[in-house]
Amino acid sequence: MLTQDLPTAVGRLIKDCLNARSTDVMGELFDANYVHRWGLDGELSLPDYTRVIGVWFSDFPDFHVEPGMALTGNDLTCVRSLCTGTHLGSLVGHDPSERAVPCLRHFPYR
């Protein structure tokens, strides 16, 4: 759960964390009991999620998120974002490709 209203918190996550390449604001943005979910059964605690973001910063030193359209309703905000970065680290065991990697993503936040 985010600690601020969704549009504000998501904007800060993109600007002050992801694009600033700093996990310092994670504790301000997320409740201490936050659980990051992906796939059917994957879960990460806030400290683990923060570490994963740090790995992305290491493996993609020029990682950048360009937010696009956002939809907000009830307790959910979904942001369509173009993520880019150059793969220079050993991400999940994959050798660095040294290529620019664009990725269009839809990120739901609750």
NUNU-408469 format. One record per residue: residue in three letters; y negated, z, x of N, C-alpha, C, CB in turn; residue number from 1. Coordinates in Angstrom, 1 decimal, always signed. Glycine has a CB too. Layout:
<atoms>
+------+--------+--------+--------+--------+--------+--------+--------+--------+--------+--------+--------+--------+-----+
: type :    n_v :    n_w :    n_u :   ca_v :   ca_w :   ca_u :    c_v :    c_w :    c_u :   cb_v :   cb_w :   cb_u : seq :
+------+--------+--------+--------+--------+--------+--------+--------+--------+--------+--------+--------+--------+-----+
:  ALA :      Y :      Z :      X :      Y :      Z :      X :      Y :      Z :      X :      Y :      Z :      X : NUM :
...
+------+--------+--------+--------+--------+--------+--------+--------+--------+--------+--------+--------+--------+-----+
</atoms>
This chain:
<atoms>
+------+--------+--------+--------+--------+--------+--------+--------+--------+--------+--------+--------+--------+-----+
: type :    n_v :    n_w :    n_u :   ca_v :   ca_w :   ca_u :    c_v :    c_w :    c_u :   cb_v :   cb_w :   cb_u : seq :
+------+--------+--------+--------+--------+--------+--------+--------+--------+--------+--------+--------+--------+-----+
:  MET :   +1.2 :   +0.0 :   +0.8 :   +0.0 :   +0.0 :   +0.0 :   -1.2 :   +0.0 :   +0.9 :   +0.0 :   +1.2 :   -1.0 :   1 :
:  LEU :   -2.2 :   -0.8 :   +0.5 :   -3.5 :   -0.9 :   +1.2 :   -4.3 :   +0.3 :   +0.7 :   -4.2 :   -2.3 :   +1.0 :   2 :
:  THR :   -5.2 :   +0.8 :   +1.6 :   -6.0 :   +1.9 :   +1.3 :   -7.4 :   +1.6 :   +0.6 :   -6.3 :   +2.7 :   +2.5 :   3 :
:  GLN :   -7.8 :   +0.3 :   +0.7 :   -9.0 :   -0.1 :   +0.1 :   -8.7 :   -1.1 :   -1.0 :  -10.0 :   -0.8 :   +1.2 :   4 :
:  ASP :   -9.7 :   -1.6 :   -1.8 :   -9.5 :   -2.6 :   -2.8 :   -8.9 :   -3.8 :   -2.1 :  -10.8 :   -2.9 :   -3.7 :   5 :
:  LEU :   -8.1 :   -4.5 :   -2.7 :   -7.3 :   -5.6 :   -2.1 :   -8.2 :   -6.7 :   -1.4 :   -6.4 :   -6.3 :   -3.1 :   6 :
:  PRO :   -9.1 :   -7.3 :   -2.1 :   -9.8 :   -8.4 :   -1.4 :  -10.5 :   -7.8 :   -0.1 :  -10.9 :   -9.0 :   -2.3 :   7 :
:  THR :  -11.1 :   -6.7 :   -0.2 :  -11.8 :   -6.1 :   +1.0 :  -10.8 :   -5.8 :   +2.1 :  -12.5 :   -4.8 :   +0.6 :   8 :
:  ALA :   -9.7 :   -5.2 :   +1.8 :   -8.7 :   -4.8 :   +2.8 :   -8.1 :   -6.0 :   +3.4 :   -7.6 :   -3.9 :   +2.1 :   9 :
:  VAL :   -7.7 :   -7.0 :   +2.6 :   -7.1 :   -8.3 :   +3.1 :   -8.1 :   -9.0 :   +4.1 :   -6.7 :   -9.2 :   +2.0 :  10 :
:  GLY :   -9.4 :   -9.0 :   +3.6 :  -10.4 :   -9.7 :   +4.5 :  -10.5 :   -8.9 :   +5.8 :  -11.7 :   -9.7 :   +3.8 :  11 :
:  ARG :  -10.5 :   -7.6 :   +5.8 :  -10.6 :   -6.8 :   +7.0 :   -9.3 :   -7.0 :   +7.9 :  -10.8 :   -5.3 :   +6.7 :  12 :
:  LEU :   -8.2 :   -7.1 :   +7.2 :   -6.9 :   -7.3 :   +8.0 :   -7.0 :   -8.6 :   +8.8 :   -5.7 :   -7.3 :   +7.1 :  13 :
:  ILE :   -7.5 :   -9.7 :   +8.1 :   -7.6 :  -11.0 :   +8.8 :   -8.6 :  -10.9 :   +9.9 :   -7.9 :  -12.1 :   +7.8 :  14 :
:  LYS :   -9.8 :  -10.5 :   +9.5 :  -11.0 :  -10.5 :  +10.5 :  -10.9 :   -9.5 :  +11.6 :  -12.3 :  -10.3 :   +9.7 :  15 :
:  ASP :  -10.6 :   -8.2 :  +11.2 :  -10.7 :   -7.1 :  +12.2 :   -9.4 :   -6.8 :  +12.9 :  -11.2 :   -5.9 :  +11.5 :  16 :
:  CYS :   -8.3 :   -7.3 :  +12.4 :   -7.0 :   -7.1 :  +13.0 :   -6.5 :   -8.4 :  +13.6 :   -6.0 :   -6.5 :  +12.0 :  17 :
:  LEU :   -6.1 :   -9.3 :  +12.8 :   -5.4 :  -10.5 :  +13.2 :   -6.3 :  -11.4 :  +14.1 :   -4.9 :  -11.3 :  +12.1 :  18 :
:  ASN :   -7.5 :  -11.7 :  +13.6 :   -8.3 :  -12.6 :  +14.4 :   -9.1 :  -11.9 :  +15.6 :   -9.4 :  -13.3 :  +13.6 :  19 :
:  ALA :   -9.2 :  -10.6 :  +15.5 :   -9.8 :   -9.8 :  +16.6 :   -8.8 :   -9.4 :  +17.6 :  -10.6 :   -8.6 :  +16.0 :  20 :
:  ARG :   -7.5 :   -9.6 :  +17.2 :   -6.4 :   -9.3 :  +18.1 :   -6.3 :   -7.8 :  +18.4 :   -6.4 :  -10.1 :  +19.4 :  21 :
:  SER :   -6.5 :   -7.0 :  +17.3 :   -6.5 :   -5.6 :  +17.5 :   -5.8 :   -4.9 :  +16.4 :   -8.0 :   -5.0 :  +17.6 :  22 :
:  THR :   -4.9 :   -4.0 :  +16.7 :   -4.1 :   -3.3 :  +15.7 :   -4.8 :   -1.9 :  +15.4 :   -2.7 :   -3.0 :  +16.1 :  23 :
:  ASP :   -6.0 :   -1.7 :  +16.0 :   -6.7 :   -0.4 :  +15.8 :   -7.0 :   -0.1 :  +14.3 :   -7.9 :   -0.4 :  +16.6 :  24 :
:  VAL :   -7.2 :   -1.1 :  +13.5 :   -7.6 :   -0.8 :  +12.1 :   -6.5 :   -0.6 :  +11.2 :   -8.5 :   -1.9 :  +11.6 :  25 :
:  MET :   -5.2 :   -0.8 :  +11.7 :   -4.1 :   -0.8 :  +10.8 :   -4.0 :   +0.6 :  +10.1 :   -2.8 :   -1.0 :  +11.6 :  26 :
:  GLY :   -4.3 :   +1.7 :  +10.8 :   -4.2 :   +3.0 :  +10.1 :   -5.3 :   +3.2 :   +9.1 :   -4.4 :   +4.0 :  +11.2 :  27 :
:  GLU :   -6.4 :   +2.5 :   +9.2 :   -7.5 :   +2.5 :   +8.2 :   -7.1 :   +1.7 :   +6.9 :   -8.8 :   +2.1 :   +8.8 :  28 :
:  LEU :   -6.4 :   +0.6 :   +7.1 :   -6.2 :   -0.3 :   +6.1 :   -4.9 :   +0.0 :   +5.2 :   -6.0 :   -1.7 :   +6.6 :  29 :
:  PHE :   -3.9 :   +0.6 :   +5.9 :   -2.7 :   +0.8 :   +5.2 :   -2.4 :   +2.3 :   +5.1 :   -1.5 :   +0.2 :   +6.0 :  30 :
:  ASP :   -1.9 :   +2.7 :   +3.9 :   -1.4 :   +4.0 :   +3.7 :   -0.3 :   +4.4 :   +4.7 :   -0.9 :   +4.2 :   +2.2 :  31 :
:  ALA :   -0.2 :   +5.6 :   +5.1 :   +0.7 :   +6.0 :   +6.1 :   +2.2 :   +5.8 :   +5.7 :   +0.6 :   +7.5 :   +6.4 :  32 :
:  ASN :   +2.4 :   +5.7 :   +4.4 :   +3.8 :   +5.4 :   +3.9 :   +4.0 :   +3.9 :   +3.6 :   +4.0 :   +6.2 :   +2.6 :  33 :
:  TYR :   +3.1 :   +3.1 :   +4.1 :   +3.3 :   +1.6 :   +3.8 :   +4.6 :   +1.1 :   +4.4 :   +2.1 :   +0.9 :   +4.5 :  34 :
:  VAL :   +5.2 :   +0.2 :   +3.6 :   +6.5 :   -0.4 :   +4.1 :   +6.3 :   -1.9 :   +4.0 :   +7.7 :   +0.1 :   +3.2 :  35 :
:  HIS :   +6.4 :   -2.6 :   +5.1 :   +6.3 :   -4.1 :   +5.1 :   +7.6 :   -4.7 :   +4.7 :   +5.7 :   -4.6 :   +6.4 :  36 :
:  ARG :   +7.6 :   -5.5 :   +3.7 :   +8.9 :   -6.1 :   +3.3 :   +8.9 :   -7.6 :   +3.5 :   +9.2 :   -5.8 :   +1.8 :  37 :
:  TRP :  +10.0 :   -8.2 :   +3.8 :  +10.2 :   -9.6 :   +3.9 :  +11.6 :  -10.0 :   +3.6 :   +9.7 :  -10.2 :   +5.3 :  38 :
:  GLY :  +11.8 :  -11.2 :   +3.2 :  +13.2 :  -11.6 :   +2.8 :  +13.7 :  -10.8 :   +1.7 :  +14.1 :  -11.6 :   +4.1 :  39 :
:  LEU :  +15.0 :  -10.7 :   +1.7 :  +15.7 :  -10.0 :   +0.6 :  +15.8 :   -8.5 :   +0.9 :  +17.0 :  -10.6 :   +0.4 :  40 :
:  ASP :  +16.0 :   -8.1 :   +2.2 :  +16.2 :   -6.7 :   +2.5 :  +15.6 :   -6.2 :   +3.7 :  +17.7 :   -6.5 :   +2.6 :  41 :
:  GLY :  +14.6 :   -6.9 :   +4.3 :  +14.0 :   -6.5 :   +5.5 :  +12.8 :   -5.5 :   +5.2 :  +13.5 :   -7.7 :   +6.3 :  42 :
:  GLU :  +12.7 :   -4.5 :   +5.9 :  +11.7 :   -3.5 :   +5.8 :  +11.2 :   -3.0 :   +7.1 :  +12.1 :   -2.3 :   +4.9 :  43 :
:  LEU :   +9.9 :   -2.8 :   +7.3 :   +9.4 :   -2.2 :   +8.5 :   +8.4 :   -1.1 :   +8.1 :   +8.6 :   -3.2 :   +9.4 :  44 :
:  SER :   +8.4 :   +0.1 :   +8.8 :   +7.5 :   +1.1 :   +8.6 :   +6.1 :   +0.6 :   +9.1 :   +7.9 :   +2.5 :   +9.2 :  45 :
:  LEU :   +5.0 :   +1.3 :   +8.8 :   +3.7 :   +1.0 :   +9.4 :   +3.7 :   +0.9 :  +10.9 :   +2.7 :   +1.9 :   +8.9 :  46 :
:  PRO :   +4.3 :   +1.9 :  +11.6 :   +4.3 :   +1.8 :  +13.1 :   +5.1 :   +0.6 :  +13.6 :   +4.9 :   +3.1 :  +13.7 :  47 :
:  ASP :   +6.2 :   +0.3 :  +12.9 :   +7.0 :   -0.8 :  +13.4 :   +6.3 :   -2.1 :  +13.1 :   +8.4 :   -0.8 :  +12.6 :  48 :
:  TYR :   +5.7 :   -2.2 :  +11.9 :   +4.9 :   -3.4 :  +11.5 :   +3.8 :   -3.6 :  +12.5 :   +4.3 :   -3.3 :  +10.1 :  49 :
:  THR :   +3.1 :   -2.5 :  +12.9 :   +2.0 :   -2.6 :  +13.9 :   +2.5 :   -3.1 :  +15.2 :   +1.4 :   -1.2 :  +14.1 :  50 :
:  ARG :   +3.7 :   -2.7 :  +15.7 :   +4.3 :   -3.2 :  +16.9 :   +4.6 :   -4.7 :  +16.8 :   +5.6 :   -2.4 :  +17.2 :  51 :
:  VAL :   +5.2 :   -5.1 :  +15.7 :   +5.5 :   -6.5 :  +15.5 :   +4.2 :   -7.4 :  +15.6 :   +6.1 :   -6.8 :  +14.1 :  52 :
:  ILE :   +3.1 :   -6.9 :  +15.0 :   +1.9 :   -7.7 :  +15.2 :   +1.4 :   -7.7 :  +16.6 :   +0.7 :   -7.0 :  +14.3 :  53 :
:  GLY :   +1.6 :   -6.6 :  +17.3 :   +1.3 :   -6.6 :  +18.8 :   +2.2 :   -7.6 :  +19.5 :   +1.6 :   -5.3 :  +19.3 :  54 :
:  VAL :   +3.4 :   -7.8 :  +19.2 :   +4.3 :   -8.8 :  +19.8 :   +3.7 :  -10.2 :  +19.5 :   +5.7 :   -8.7 :  +19.3 :  55 :
:  TRP :   +3.3 :  -10.5 :  +18.3 :   +2.7 :  -11.8 :  +18.0 :   +1.5 :  -12.0 :  +18.9 :   +2.3 :  -11.9 :  +16.5 :  56 :
:  PHE :   +0.6 :  -11.0 :  +19.1 :   -0.5 :  -11.1 :  +20.0 :   -0.1 :  -11.5 :  +21.4 :   -1.4 :   -9.9 :  +19.9 :  57 :
:  SER :   +1.0 :  -10.9 :  +21.9 :   +1.4 :  -11.2 :  +23.2 :   +2.0 :  -12.6 :  +23.3 :   +2.5 :  -10.2 :  +23.6 :  58 :
:  ASP :   +2.8 :  -13.0 :  +22.3 :   +3.5 :  -14.3 :  +22.4 :   +2.7 :  -15.5 :  +22.0 :   +4.7 :  -14.2 :  +21.5 :  59 :
:  PHE :   +1.6 :  -15.2 :  +21.2 :   +0.6 :  -16.2 :  +20.8 :   -0.7 :  -15.7 :  +21.2 :   +0.8 :  -16.6 :  +19.3 :  60 :
:  PRO :   -1.2 :  -15.8 :  +22.4 :   -2.4 :  -15.1 :  +22.9 :   -3.7 :  -15.7 :  +22.2 :   -2.6 :  -15.3 :  +24.3 :  61 :
:  ASP :   -3.6 :  -16.9 :  +21.6 :   -4.7 :  -17.5 :  +20.9 :   -4.5 :  -17.5 :  +19.4 :   -5.0 :  -18.9 :  +21.4 :  62 :
:  PHE :   -3.6 :  -16.6 :  +18.9 :   -3.3 :  -16.6 :  +17.5 :   -4.5 :  -16.4 :  +16.6 :   -2.3 :  -15.4 :  +17.2 :  63 :
:  HIS :   -4.6 :  -17.2 :  +15.6 :   -5.8 :  -17.2 :  +14.7 :   -5.3 :  -17.5 :  +13.3 :   -6.8 :  -18.3 :  +15.1 :  64 :
:  VAL :   -5.9 :  -16.8 :  +12.3 :   -5.7 :  -17.0 :  +10.9 :   -6.9 :  -17.5 :  +10.2 :   -5.2 :  -15.7 :  +10.2 :  65 :
:  GLU :   -6.8 :  -18.7 :   +9.6 :   -7.9 :  -19.3 :   +8.8 :   -7.5 :  -19.1 :   +7.3 :   -8.1 :  -20.8 :   +9.2 :  66 :
:  PRO :   -8.2 :  -18.1 :   +6.7 :   -7.8 :  -17.9 :   +5.3 :   -8.3 :  -19.0 :   +4.4 :   -8.4 :  -16.5 :   +4.8 :  67 :
:  GLY :   -7.5 :  -19.3 :   +3.4 :   -7.9 :  -20.3 :   +2.4 :   -8.0 :  -19.7 :   +1.0 :   -6.9 :  -21.5 :   +2.4 :  68 :
:  MET :   -7.5 :  -20.3 :   +0.1 :   -7.5 :  -19.9 :   -1.3 :   -6.9 :  -18.5 :   -1.5 :   -6.9 :  -20.9 :   -2.3 :  69 :
:  ALA :   -7.5 :  -17.6 :   -2.3 :   -6.9 :  -16.3 :   -2.5 :   -6.9 :  -16.1 :   -4.0 :   -7.8 :  -15.2 :   -1.8 :  70 :
:  LEU :   -5.8 :  -15.5 :   -4.5 :   -5.7 :  -15.2 :   -5.9 :   -5.5 :  -13.7 :   -6.0 :   -4.5 :  -16.0 :   -6.6 :  71 :
:  THR :   -6.2 :  -13.0 :   -6.9 :   -6.1 :  -11.6 :   -7.0 :   -5.9 :  -11.3 :   -8.5 :   -7.3 :  -10.8 :   -6.5 :  72 :
:  GLY :   -4.9 :  -10.4 :   -8.8 :   -4.7 :  -10.0 :  -10.2 :   -3.9 :   -8.7 :  -10.1 :   -3.9 :  -11.1 :  -11.0 :  73 :
:  ASN :   -4.3 :   -7.8 :  -11.0 :   -3.7 :   -6.5 :  -11.1 :   -3.6 :   -5.8 :   -9.7 :   -2.2 :   -6.6 :  -11.7 :  74 :
:  ASP :   -2.4 :   -5.6 :   -9.1 :   -2.3 :   -4.9 :   -7.8 :   -1.8 :   -5.9 :   -6.8 :   -1.4 :   -3.7 :   -7.9 :  75 :
:  LEU :   -2.1 :   -7.2 :   -6.9 :   -1.6 :   -8.2 :   -5.9 :   -2.7 :   -9.2 :   -5.6 :   -0.4 :   -8.9 :   -6.5 :  76 :
:  THR :   -2.8 :   -9.4 :   -4.3 :   -3.6 :  -10.5 :   -3.8 :   -2.7 :  -11.4 :   -2.9 :   -4.9 :  -10.0 :   -2.9 :  77 :
:  CYS :   -2.8 :  -12.7 :   -3.2 :   -2.0 :  -13.7 :   -2.4 :   -3.0 :  -14.6 :   -1.7 :   -1.0 :  -14.5 :   -3.3 :  78 :
:  VAL :   -2.9 :  -14.8 :   -0.4 :   -3.8 :  -15.6 :   +0.4 :   -3.1 :  -16.7 :   +1.1 :   -4.6 :  -14.7 :   +1.5 :  79 :
:  ARG :   -3.5 :  -17.9 :   +0.8 :   -3.0 :  -19.1 :   +1.5 :   -3.7 :  -19.2 :   +2.8 :   -3.1 :  -20.4 :   +0.7 :  80 :
:  SER :   -3.0 :  -19.2 :   +4.0 :   -3.7 :  -19.2 :   +5.3 :   -3.0 :  -20.2 :   +6.2 :   -3.6 :  -17.8 :   +5.9 :  81 :
:  LEU :   -3.9 :  -20.7 :   +7.1 :   -3.3 :  -21.6 :   +8.1 :   -3.4 :  -20.7 :   +9.4 :   -4.2 :  -22.9 :   +8.3 :  82 :
:  CYS :   -2.2 :  -20.5 :   +9.9 :   -2.1 :  -19.7 :  +11.2 :   -1.8 :  -20.7 :  +12.3 :   -0.9 :  -18.6 :  +11.1 :  83 :
:  THR :   -2.5 :  -20.5 :  +13.4 :   -2.3 :  -21.3 :  +14.6 :   -2.2 :  -20.4 :  +15.8 :   -3.5 :  -22.3 :  +14.7 :  84 :
:  GLY :   -1.5 :  -21.0 :  +16.8 :   -1.4 :  -20.3 :  +18.1 :   -0.6 :  -21.1 :  +19.1 :   -0.8 :  -18.9 :  +17.9 :  85 :
:  THR :   -0.7 :  -20.8 :  +20.3 :   +0.1 :  -21.5 :  +21.4 :   +1.3 :  -20.5 :  +21.8 :   -0.7 :  -21.8 :  +22.6 :  86 :
:  HIS :   +2.5 :  -21.0 :  +21.6 :   +3.7 :  -20.2 :  +21.9 :   +3.9 :  -20.0 :  +23.4 :   +4.9 :  -20.9 :  +21.2 :  87 :
:  LEU :   +3.4 :  -18.9 :  +23.9 :   +3.5 :  -18.6 :  +25.4 :   +4.4 :  -17.5 :  +25.7 :   +2.1 :  -18.4 :  +25.9 :  88 :
:  GLY :   +5.0 :  -16.8 :  +24.7 :   +5.8 :  -15.6 :  +25.0 :   +7.2 :  -15.9 :  +24.4 :   +5.2 :  -14.4 :  +24.4 :  89 :
:  SER :   +8.1 :  -14.9 :  +24.7 :   +9.5 :  -15.0 :  +24.3 :   +9.7 :  -14.4 :  +22.9 :  +10.4 :  -14.3 :  +25.3 :  90 :
:  LEU :   +9.3 :  -15.1 :  +21.9 :   +9.3 :  -14.7 :  +20.5 :  +10.7 :  -14.7 :  +20.0 :   +8.4 :  -15.5 :  +19.6 :  91 :
:  VAL :  +11.2 :  -13.5 :  +19.6 :  +12.5 :  -13.3 :  +19.0 :  +13.6 :  -14.0 :  +19.8 :  +12.6 :  -13.8 :  +17.5 :  92 :
:  GLY :  +13.5 :  -14.0 :  +21.1 :  +14.5 :  -14.5 :  +22.0 :  +14.3 :  -16.0 :  +22.3 :  +15.8 :  -14.3 :  +21.5 :  93 :
:  HIS :  +13.3 :  -16.7 :  +21.7 :  +13.1 :  -18.1 :  +22.0 :  +12.1 :  -18.2 :  +23.2 :  +12.4 :  -18.8 :  +20.7 :  94 :
:  ASP :  +12.6 :  -19.1 :  +24.1 :  +11.7 :  -19.3 :  +25.3 :  +10.4 :  -19.9 :  +24.8 :  +12.5 :  -20.3 :  +26.3 :  95 :
:  PRO :   +9.3 :  -19.6 :  +25.6 :   +8.0 :  -20.2 :  +25.3 :   +8.0 :  -21.7 :  +25.3 :   +7.0 :  -19.7 :  +26.3 :  96 :
:  SER :   +7.5 :  -22.3 :  +24.3 :   +7.4 :  -23.8 :  +24.2 :   +6.1 :  -24.3 :  +24.8 :   +7.6 :  -24.3 :  +22.8 :  97 :
:  GLU :   +5.1 :  -23.4 :  +24.9 :   +3.8 :  -23.8 :  +25.4 :   +3.1 :  -24.8 :  +24.5 :   +3.9 :  -24.3 :  +26.9 :  98 :
:  ARG :   +3.6 :  -24.9 :  +23.3 :   +3.0 :  -25.8 :  +22.3 :   +2.1 :  -25.1 :  +21.3 :   +4.1 :  -26.7 :  +21.6 :  99 :
:  ALA :   +1.1 :  -25.8 :  +20.8 :   +0.4 :  -25.2 :  +19.7 :   +1.2 :  -25.3 :  +18.4 :   -1.0 :  -26.0 :  +19.5 : 100 :
:  VAL :   +1.3 :  -24.2 :  +17.7 :   +2.1 :  -24.1 :  +16.5 :   +1.3 :  -23.8 :  +15.3 :   +3.2 :  -23.0 :  +16.7 : 101 :
:  PRO :   +1.1 :  -24.8 :  +14.4 :   +0.4 :  -24.5 :  +13.2 :   +1.4 :  -24.1 :  +12.1 :   -0.4 :  -25.7 :  +12.7 : 102 :
:  CYS :   +1.0 :  -23.2 :  +11.2 :   +1.9 :  -22.7 :  +10.2 :   +1.1 :  -22.4 :   +8.9 :   +2.7 :  -21.4 :  +10.6 : 103 :
:  LEU :   +1.4 :  -23.1 :   +7.8 :   +0.7 :  -22.8 :   +6.6 :   +1.6 :  -21.7 :   +5.9 :   +0.6 :  -24.1 :   +5.7 : 104 :
:  ARG :   +0.9 :  -20.6 :   +5.5 :   +1.6 :  -19.5 :   +4.9 :   +0.9 :  -19.0 :   +3.7 :   +1.8 :  -18.3 :   +5.9 : 105 :
:  HIS :   +1.7 :  -18.4 :   +2.8 :   +1.2 :  -17.6 :   +1.7 :   +1.5 :  -16.2 :   +1.9 :   +1.8 :  -18.2 :   +0.3 : 106 :
:  PHE :   +0.5 :  -15.3 :   +2.0 :   +0.8 :  -13.9 :   +2.3 :   +0.4 :  -13.1 :   +1.0 :   -0.1 :  -13.4 :   +3.5 : 107 :
:  PRO :   +1.4 :  -12.4 :   +0.5 :   +1.1 :  -11.5 :   -0.7 :   +0.8 :  -10.1 :   -0.1 :   +2.3 :  -11.5 :   -1.7 : 108 :
:  TYR :   -0.1 :   -9.5 :   -0.7 :   -0.5 :   -8.1 :   -0.3 :   -0.6 :   -7.3 :   -1.6 :   -1.9 :   -8.1 :   +0.4 : 109 :
:  ARG :   +0.0 :   -6.1 :   -1.5 :   +0.0 :   -5.2 :   -2.6 :   -0.5 :   -3.8 :   -2.2 :   +1.4 :   -5.1 :   -3.3 : 110 :
+------+--------+--------+--------+--------+--------+--------+--------+--------+--------+--------+--------+--------+-----+
</atoms>
